[in-house]
Amino acid sequence: MQYTISASVFLAIVIIARLRRTTHARSRVDEAFTVFTAVVFGVLIAATAWGHAILQFVGVAVDATR
């Protein structure tokens, strides 16, 4: 049996693990790496059906606040 994992799922797990740590012990490099992984995750998920659904949801929320 072979298991596969997509890059976006892997990055989501990494981001969640990094954000659960305490914030007072982070260096600038650590924070920059977390931001970089979050941006790459956003780029990877933007082209998927989930990304389009999130974009549509945010658009509806923005229209509701006007």
DSSP file (Angstrom, degrees, kcal/mol; ACC not computed):
  #  RESIDUE AA STRUCTURE BP1 BP2  ACC     N-H-->O    O-->H-N    N-H-->O    O-->H-N    TCO  KAPPA ALPHA  PHI   PSI    X-CA   Y-CA   Z-CA
    1    1 A M              0   0    0      0, 0.0     2,-0.4     0, 0.0     0, 0.0   0.000 360.0 360.0 360.0 135.0    0.0    0.0    0.0
    2    2 A Q        -     0   0    0      2,-0.0     2,-0.4     0, 0.0     0, 0.0  -0.944 360.0-159.2-118.9 132.8    1.4    3.4   -1.0
    3    3 A Y        -     0   0    0     -2,-0.4     2,-0.3     2,-0.0     0, 0.0  -0.865   6.0-166.1-108.6 143.0    0.4    6.7    0.7
    4    4 A T        -     0   0    0     -2,-0.4     2,-0.4     2,-0.0    -2,-0.0  -0.930   3.3-165.8-124.6 153.1    0.9   10.1   -0.9
    5    5 A I        -     0   0    0     -2,-0.3     2,-0.1     4,-0.0    -2,-0.0  -1.000  19.5-128.7-137.0 135.2    0.7   13.6    0.6
    6    6 A S     >  -     0   0    0     -2,-0.4     4,-2.1     1,-0.1     5,-0.2  -0.418  22.2-116.8 -81.7 160.3    0.4   16.8   -1.2
    7    7 A A  H  > S+     0   0    0      1,-0.2     4,-2.5     2,-0.2     5,-0.2   0.853 114.2  55.0 -64.6 -34.8    2.8   19.7   -0.6
    8    8 A S  H  > S+     0   0    0      2,-0.2     4,-2.1     1,-0.2    -1,-0.2   0.889 108.1  48.0 -69.1 -37.5   -0.1   21.9    0.6
    9    9 A V  H  > S+     0   0    0      2,-0.2     4,-2.1     1,-0.2    -2,-0.2   0.921 112.4  50.0 -66.2 -42.9   -1.1   19.4    3.2
   10   10 A F  H  X S+     0   0    0     -4,-2.1     4,-2.2     1,-0.2    -2,-0.2   0.927 111.6  47.5 -61.0 -45.4    2.5   19.0    4.4
   11   11 A L  H  X S+     0   0    0     -4,-2.5     4,-2.8     1,-0.2    -1,-0.2   0.871 108.7  55.1 -65.3 -36.2    2.9   22.8    4.6
   12   12 A A  H  X S+     0   0    0     -4,-2.1     4,-2.4     2,-0.2    -1,-0.2   0.912 109.1  47.6 -62.0 -41.6   -0.4   23.1    6.5
   13   13 A I  H  X S+     0   0    0     -4,-2.1     4,-2.4     2,-0.2    -2,-0.2   0.910 112.5  49.2 -65.2 -42.0    0.9   20.6    9.1
   14   14 A V  H  X S+     0   0    0     -4,-2.2     4,-2.3     2,-0.2    -2,-0.2   0.918 111.8  48.7 -63.4 -43.7    4.2   22.5    9.4
   15   15 A I  H  X S+     0   0    0     -4,-2.8     4,-2.4     2,-0.2    -2,-0.2   0.925 112.0  48.3 -63.6 -44.9    2.5   25.8    9.8
   16   16 A I  H  X S+     0   0    0     -4,-2.4     4,-1.3     1,-0.2    -1,-0.2   0.919 112.4  49.0 -62.4 -43.1    0.1   24.5   12.5
   17   17 A A  H  < S+     0   0    0     -4,-2.4     4,-0.4     1,-0.2    -1,-0.2   0.897 113.5  46.6 -63.8 -39.7    3.0   22.9   14.4
   18   18 A R  H >< S+     0   0    0     -4,-2.3     3,-0.8     1,-0.2    -2,-0.2   0.858 111.4  50.7 -72.4 -34.8    5.1   26.1   14.2
   19   19 A L  H 3< S+     0   0    0     -4,-2.4    -1,-0.2     1,-0.2    -2,-0.2   0.698  99.9  64.4 -77.9 -17.9    2.2   28.3   15.3
   20   20 A R  T 3< S+     0   0    0     -4,-1.3    -1,-0.2    -5,-0.2    -2,-0.2   0.630  85.4  94.7 -78.6 -12.6    1.4   26.2   18.4
   21   21 A R  S <  S-     0   0    0     -3,-0.8     2,-0.1    -4,-0.4     5,-0.0  -0.285  92.7 -84.1 -73.9 164.7    4.8   26.9   19.9
   22   22 A T        -     0   0    0      1,-0.1     3,-0.4     3,-0.0    -1,-0.1  -0.384  32.2-142.5 -68.3 148.4    5.2   29.7   22.5
   23   23 A T  S >  S+     0   0    0      1,-0.2     3,-1.1     2,-0.1    -1,-0.1   0.696  87.2  71.1 -89.6 -19.4    5.8   33.1   20.9
   24   24 A H  T 3  S+     0   0    0      1,-0.2    -1,-0.2     0, 0.0    -2,-0.0   0.646  95.7  53.7 -75.8 -11.7    8.3   34.6   23.4
   25   25 A A  T 3  S+     0   0    0     -3,-0.4     2,-0.3     2,-0.0    -1,-0.2   0.202  81.4 116.5-106.6  16.7   11.2   32.3   22.2
   26   26 A R    <   -     0   0    0     -3,-1.1     2,-0.2     4,-0.1    -3,-0.0  -0.671  49.4-151.7 -91.9 138.7   11.0   33.1   18.5
   27   27 A S     >  -     0   0    0     -2,-0.3     4,-2.3     1,-0.1     5,-0.2  -0.461  33.2-102.8 -93.6 173.4   13.8   34.7   16.6
   28   28 A R  H  > S+     0   0    0      1,-0.2     4,-2.6     2,-0.2     5,-0.2   0.877 123.9  51.9 -65.0 -36.8   13.5   36.9   13.5
   29   29 A V  H  > S+     0   0    0      2,-0.2     4,-2.3     1,-0.2    -1,-0.2   0.904 109.1  50.5 -65.5 -40.4   14.7   34.0   11.3
   30   30 A D  H  > S+     0   0    0      2,-0.2     4,-1.9     1,-0.2    -2,-0.2   0.917 112.8  45.7 -63.6 -44.3   12.1   31.7   12.9
   31   31 A E  H  X S+     0   0    0     -4,-2.3     4,-2.3     2,-0.2    -2,-0.2   0.898 111.8  51.9 -65.7 -40.6    9.3   34.2   12.3
   32   32 A A  H  X S+     0   0    0     -4,-2.6     4,-2.5     1,-0.2    -2,-0.2   0.887 108.8  50.9 -64.1 -38.9   10.5   34.8    8.7
   33   33 A F  H  X S+     0   0    0     -4,-2.3     4,-2.5     2,-0.2    -1,-0.2   0.898 109.6  50.5 -65.5 -39.8   10.5   31.1    8.0
   34   34 A T  H  X S+     0   0    0     -4,-1.9     4,-2.0     2,-0.2    -2,-0.2   0.915 112.1  46.9 -64.1 -42.8    6.9   30.8    9.3
   35   35 A V  H  X S+     0   0    0     -4,-2.3     4,-2.3     2,-0.2    -2,-0.2   0.917 111.5  52.0 -64.4 -43.0    5.8   33.7    7.1
   36   36 A F  H  X S+     0   0    0     -4,-2.5     4,-2.4     1,-0.2    -2,-0.2   0.923 110.3  47.3 -59.9 -45.6    7.5   32.2    4.1
   37   37 A T  H  X S+     0   0    0     -4,-2.5     4,-2.3     1,-0.2    -1,-0.2   0.871 111.2  52.1 -66.0 -35.4    5.8   28.8    4.6
   38   38 A A  H  X S+     0   0    0     -4,-2.0     4,-2.2     2,-0.2    -1,-0.2   0.897 110.5  47.9 -67.0 -39.4    2.5   30.5    5.0
   39   39 A V  H  X S+     0   0    0     -4,-2.3     4,-2.2     2,-0.2    -2,-0.2   0.923 112.3  48.5 -67.0 -43.9    2.9   32.4    1.8
   40   40 A V  H  X S+     0   0    0     -4,-2.4     4,-2.4     1,-0.2    -2,-0.2   0.906 110.5  52.4 -62.7 -40.3    4.0   29.3   -0.1
   41   41 A F  H  X S+     0   0    0     -4,-2.3     4,-2.4     1,-0.2    -1,-0.2   0.915 108.6  50.7 -60.0 -43.5    1.0   27.5    1.3
   42   42 A G  H  X S+     0   0    0     -4,-2.2     4,-1.3     1,-0.2    -2,-0.2   0.890 110.4  48.7 -62.2 -40.4   -1.3   30.3    0.1
   43   43 A V  H  X S+     0   0    0     -4,-2.2     4,-0.6     1,-0.2    -1,-0.2   0.898 113.0  47.8 -67.1 -39.9    0.2   30.1   -3.4
   44   44 A L  H  < S+     0   0    0     -4,-2.4     3,-0.4     1,-0.2    -2,-0.2   0.884 115.4  43.4 -69.0 -38.4   -0.2   26.3   -3.5
   45   45 A I  H >< S+     0   0    0     -4,-2.4     3,-1.4     1,-0.2     6,-0.7   0.686  95.6  79.1 -82.9 -16.6   -3.8   26.3   -2.3
   46   46 A A  H 3< S+     0   0    0     -4,-1.3    -1,-0.2     1,-0.3    -2,-0.2   0.821  92.6  49.7 -62.4 -32.2   -5.0   29.2   -4.4
   47   47 A A  T 3< S+     0   0    0     -4,-0.6    -1,-0.3    -3,-0.4    -2,-0.1   0.474  97.5  88.0 -87.4  -1.7   -5.3   27.1   -7.6
   48   48 A T  S <> S-     0   0    0     -3,-1.4     4,-1.9    -4,-0.1     5,-0.2  -0.394  91.2-107.1 -93.0 171.6   -7.4   24.4   -5.9
   49   49 A A  H  > S+     0   0    0      1,-0.2     4,-2.2     2,-0.2     5,-0.2   0.874 122.1  54.6 -64.1 -37.1  -11.1   24.1   -5.5
   50   50 A W  H  > S+     0   0    0      1,-0.2     4,-2.5     2,-0.2    -1,-0.2   0.903 106.3  52.0 -61.8 -40.7  -10.6   24.8   -1.7
   51   51 A G  H  > S+     0   0    0     -6,-0.7     4,-2.3     1,-0.2    -2,-0.2   0.902 110.0  47.6 -62.5 -42.0   -8.8   28.0   -2.7
   52   52 A H  H  X S+     0   0    0     -4,-1.9     4,-2.3     2,-0.2    -1,-0.2   0.883 111.6  50.9 -66.8 -38.2  -11.6   29.1   -4.9
   53   53 A A  H  X S+     0   0    0     -4,-2.2     4,-2.4     2,-0.2    -2,-0.2   0.908 110.8  48.3 -65.3 -41.8  -14.2   28.4   -2.2
   54   54 A I  H  X S+     0   0    0     -4,-2.5     4,-2.6     2,-0.2     5,-0.2   0.916 111.5  50.6 -63.9 -42.8  -12.2   30.3    0.4
   55   55 A L  H  X S+     0   0    0     -4,-2.3     4,-2.2     1,-0.2    -2,-0.2   0.907 111.4  47.8 -61.6 -42.3  -11.9   33.3   -2.1
   56   56 A Q  H  X S+     0   0    0     -4,-2.3     4,-2.2     2,-0.2    -1,-0.2   0.907 111.6  50.3 -65.3 -41.5  -15.6   33.2   -2.7
   57   57 A F  H  X S+     0   0    0     -4,-2.4     4,-2.3     2,-0.2    -2,-0.2   0.912 111.3  48.0 -62.8 -43.6  -16.4   33.1    1.0
   58   58 A V  H  X S+     0   0    0     -4,-2.6     4,-2.5     1,-0.2    -1,-0.2   0.893 110.2  53.1 -65.1 -38.9  -14.1   36.0    1.7
   59   59 A G  H  X S+     0   0    0     -4,-2.2     4,-2.3     2,-0.2    -2,-0.2   0.904 109.7  47.5 -62.1 -41.9  -15.7   37.9   -1.1
   60   60 A V  H  X S+     0   0    0     -4,-2.2     4,-2.0     2,-0.2    -2,-0.2   0.901 111.8  50.7 -65.1 -41.1  -19.2   37.3    0.3
   61   61 A A  H  X S+     0   0    0     -4,-2.3     4,-1.1     2,-0.2    -2,-0.2   0.899 111.0  48.6 -64.2 -40.2  -17.9   38.4    3.8
   62   62 A V  H >X S+     0   0    0     -4,-2.5     3,-0.5     1,-0.2     4,-0.5   0.918 110.9  50.0 -66.8 -42.7  -16.4   41.6    2.3
   63   63 A D  H >< S+     0   0    0     -4,-2.3     3,-0.8     1,-0.2    -1,-0.2   0.856 108.0  54.9 -63.3 -33.8  -19.7   42.4    0.4
   64   64 A A  H 3< S+     0   0    0     -4,-2.0    -1,-0.2     1,-0.2    -2,-0.2   0.757 104.7  53.9 -70.6 -25.0  -21.7   41.9    3.7
   65   65 A T  H <<        0   0    0     -4,-1.1    -1,-0.2    -3,-0.5    -2,-0.2   0.521 360.0 360.0 -90.1  -4.2  -19.6   44.4    5.6
   66   66 A R    <<        0   0    0     -3,-0.8    -1,-0.2    -4,-0.5    -2,-0.1   0.489 360.0 360.0 -75.6 360.0  -20.1   47.3    3.1
